[in-house]
Structures are given as structure tokens and as C-alpha cells.
Amino acid sequence: MLILVSYDVPDDRRRTHLAHTLKDFGERVQYSVFECRLDERAQQNLRERLARLIDPEEDSLRIYRLCKESDRLLEVLGTAKRTDDPDLYVL
């Protein structure tokens, strides 16, 4: 399943840790946006790891689970590239 994660984290250290964690699960497609192709188990692992990193009083994190139809209809313009399902997941 395609997962889109976006975040707004004012603290530099937390933001850096969050980005490094997200790189373990997917690909950065914008400065604060990652696309991840994950099964249900990996999604749960991602949510648990992200929850430990953020400050719920200051940080905003959004996780969008996109259906196959949304993935199929995804448009990319300019220098953007479609992300592919990786052959290997690092968790």
C-alpha cells in the first residue's frame, strides 16, 4: 500500500530524527513529505517509531493511506519522479 507521510516539526533535532526514520521506510519526495510502500505490519512499525519521536504538543504529523486506485492515478510534474516498490525494505 502507498503511504504518504507529511510533517511539520519546529524542533531541528526531532525533525532530523523523524526524516532519518522515514528514510528507513520510504523515499523523500518533498522536503517534509515521504512516500512509503508498506504492508500492514511495516505500517504499524512505522506508526510506532514515529509516535516515539514526535512531541504531540508541538509537532504535526499526517499519515495518508492511499488505495491502489489513488496510486494508479498519481500524477507527477516537473522534476518529480514516481516512487517504485522497493525490492528490499529496511526496518
C-alpha positions as protocol buffer text, in pm:
chain_id: "A"
residue {
  index: 1
  type: MET
  ca { x: 0 y: 0 z: 0 }
}
residue {
  index: 2
  type: LEU
  ca { x: 121 y: 351 z: -76 }
}
residue {
  index: 3
  type: ILE
  ca { x: 156 y: 564 z: 236 }
}
residue {
  index: 4
  type: LEU
  ca { x: 214 y: 938 z: 223 }
}
residue {
  index: 5
  type: VAL
  ca { x: 365 y: 1096 z: 535 }
}
residue {
  index: 6
  type: SER
  ca { x: 389 y: 1472 z: 583 }
}
residue {
  index: 7
  type: TYR
  ca { x: 512 y: 1657 z: 885 }
}
residue {
  index: 8
  type: ASP
  ca { x: 568 y: 1998 z: 1039 }
}
residue {
  index: 9
  type: VAL
  ca { x: 816 y: 1980 z: 1326 }
}
residue {
  index: 10
  type: PRO
  ca { x: 963 y: 2306 z: 1460 }
}
residue {
  index: 11
  type: ASP
  ca { x: 1249 y: 2144 z: 1655 }
}
residue {
  index: 12
  type: ASP
  ca { x: 1555 y: 2078 z: 1434 }
}
residue {
  index: 13
  type: ARG
  ca { x: 1671 y: 1770 z: 1625 }
}
residue {
  index: 14
  type: ARG
  ca { x: 1329 y: 1600 z: 1627 }
}
residue {
  index: 15
  type: ARG
  ca { x: 1276 y: 1689 z: 1261 }
}
residue {
  index: 16
  type: THR
  ca { x: 1613 y: 1535 z: 1167 }
}
residue {
  index: 17
  type: HIS
  ca { x: 1539 y: 1216 z: 1363 }
}
residue {
  index: 18
  type: LEU
  ca { x: 1197 y: 1194 z: 1200 }
}
residue {
  index: 19
  type: ALA
  ca { x: 1342 y: 1232 z: 850 }
}
residue {
  index: 20
  type: HIS
  ca { x: 1610 y: 968 z: 914 }
}
residue {
  index: 21
  type: THR
  ca { x: 1346 y: 727 z: 1041 }
}
residue {
  index: 22
  type: LEU
  ca { x: 1123 y: 788 z: 741 }
}
residue {
  index: 23
  type: LYS
  ca { x: 1415 y: 716 z: 507 }
}
residue {
  index: 24
  type: ASP
  ca { x: 1415 y: 362 z: 652 }
}
residue {
  index: 25
  type: PHE
  ca { x: 1060 y: 316 z: 520 }
}
residue {
  index: 26
  type: GLY
  ca { x: 1034 y: 516 z: 201 }
}
residue {
  index: 27
  type: GLU
  ca { x: 1157 y: 792 z: -22 }
}
residue {
  index: 28
  type: ARG
  ca { x: 1157 y: 1167 z: 36 }
}
residue {
  index: 29
  type: VAL
  ca { x: 953 y: 1331 z: -242 }
}
residue {
  index: 30
  type: GLN
  ca { x: 935 y: 1682 z: -94 }
}
residue {
  index: 31
  type: TYR
  ca { x: 1117 y: 1846 z: 195 }
}
residue {
  index: 32
  type: SER
  ca { x: 865 y: 1728 z: 457 }
}
residue {
  index: 33
  type: VAL
  ca { x: 687 y: 1458 z: 258 }
}
residue {
  index: 34
  type: PHE
  ca { x: 774 y: 1090 z: 218 }
}
residue {
  index: 35
  type: GLU
  ca { x: 615 y: 817 z: 7 }
}
residue {
  index: 36
  type: CYS
  ca { x: 634 y: 468 z: 154 }
}
residue {
  index: 37
  type: ARG
  ca { x: 516 y: 140 z: 3 }
}
residue {
  index: 38
  type: LEU
  ca { x: 440 y: -77 z: 305 }
}
residue {
  index: 39
  type: ASP
  ca { x: 246 y: -382 z: 406 }
}
residue {
  index: 40
  type: GLU
  ca { x: 24 y: -373 z: 717 }
}
residue {
  index: 41
  type: ARG
  ca { x: 300 y: -491 z: 953 }
}
residue {
  index: 42
  type: ALA
  ca { x: 550 y: -232 z: 829 }
}
residue {
  index: 43
  type: GLN
  ca { x: 284 y: 41 z: 858 }
}
residue {
  index: 44
  type: GLN
  ca { x: 233 y: -46 z: 1224 }
}
residue {
  index: 45
  type: ASN
  ca { x: 608 y: -43 z: 1282 }
}
residue {
  index: 46
  type: LEU
  ca { x: 631 y: 298 z: 1115 }
}
residue {
  index: 47
  type: ARG
  ca { x: 349 y: 444 z: 1327 }
}
residue {
  index: 48
  type: GLU
  ca { x: 507 y: 315 z: 1649 }
}
residue {
  index: 49
  type: ARG
  ca { x: 850 y: 454 z: 1565 }
}
residue {
  index: 50
  type: LEU
  ca { x: 713 y: 794 z: 1460 }
}
residue {
  index: 51
  type: ALA
  ca { x: 495 y: 823 z: 1771 }
}
residue {
  index: 52
  type: ARG
  ca { x: 806 y: 786 z: 1987 }
}
residue {
  index: 53
  type: LEU
  ca { x: 986 y: 1066 z: 1802 }
}
residue {
  index: 54
  type: ILE
  ca { x: 732 y: 1347 z: 1799 }
}
residue {
  index: 55
  type: ASP
  ca { x: 617 y: 1589 z: 2066 }
}
residue {
  index: 56
  type: PRO
  ca { x: 236 y: 1573 z: 2045 }
}
residue {
  index: 57
  type: GLU
  ca { x: 212 y: 1923 z: 2192 }
}
residue {
  index: 58
  type: GLU
  ca { x: 425 y: 2086 z: 1918 }
}
residue {
  index: 59
  type: ASP
  ca { x: 453 y: 1861 z: 1615 }
}
residue {
  index: 60
  type: SER
  ca { x: 211 y: 1783 z: 1334 }
}
residue {
  index: 61
  type: LEU
  ca { x: 235 y: 1452 z: 1151 }
}
residue {
  index: 62
  type: ARG
  ca { x: -7 y: 1319 z: 888 }
}
residue {
  index: 63
  type: ILE
  ca { x: -16 y: 966 z: 751 }
}
residue {
  index: 64
  type: TYR
  ca { x: -229 y: 912 z: 440 }
}
residue {
  index: 65
  type: ARG
  ca { x: -305 y: 555 z: 333 }
}
residue {
  index: 66
  type: LEU
  ca { x: -375 y: 560 z: -39 }
}
residue {
  index: 67
  type: CYS
  ca { x: -568 y: 291 z: -221 }
}
residue {
  index: 68
  type: LYS
  ca { x: -443 y: 122 z: -538 }
}
residue {
  index: 69
  type: GLU
  ca { x: -664 y: 347 z: -750 }
}
residue {
  index: 70
  type: SER
  ca { x: -510 y: 660 z: -594 }
}
residue {
  index: 71
  type: ASP
  ca { x: -164 y: 518 z: -657 }
}
residue {
  index: 72
  type: ARG
  ca { x: -254 y: 440 z: -1018 }
}
residue {
  index: 73
  type: LEU
  ca { x: -391 y: 792 z: -1073 }
}
residue {
  index: 74
  type: LEU
  ca { x: -94 y: 969 z: -914 }
}
residue {
  index: 75
  type: GLU
  ca { x: 43 y: 1244 z: -1140 }
}
residue {
  index: 76
  type: VAL
  ca { x: 393 y: 1383 z: -1116 }
}
residue {
  index: 77
  type: LEU
  ca { x: 501 y: 1701 z: -1292 }
}
residue {
  index: 78
  type: GLY
  ca { x: 829 y: 1881 z: -1341 }
}
residue {
  index: 79
  type: THR
  ca { x: 1134 y: 1709 z: -1197 }
}
residue {
  index: 80
  type: ALA
  ca { x: 924 y: 1477 z: -979 }
}
residue {
  index: 81
  type: LYS
  ca { x: 956 y: 1102 z: -1031 }
}
residue {
  index: 82
  type: ARG
  ca { x: 722 y: 819 z: -935 }
}
residue {
  index: 83
  type: THR
  ca { x: 846 y: 610 z: -647 }
}
residue {
  index: 84
  type: ASP
  ca { x: 865 y: 238 z: -708 }
}
residue {
  index: 85
  type: ASP
  ca { x: 802 y: -53 z: -478 }
}
residue {
  index: 86
  type: PRO
  ca { x: 1149 y: -137 z: -347 }
}
residue {
  index: 87
  type: ASP
  ca { x: 1288 y: -487 z: -370 }
}
residue {
  index: 88
  type: LEU
  ca { x: 1414 y: -459 z: -12 }
}
residue {
  index: 89
  type: TYR
  ca { x: 1265 y: -293 z: 298 }
}
residue {
  index: 90
  type: VAL
  ca { x: 1492 y: -178 z: 581 }
}
residue {
  index: 91
  type: LEU
  ca { x: 1312 y: -176 z: 915 }
}
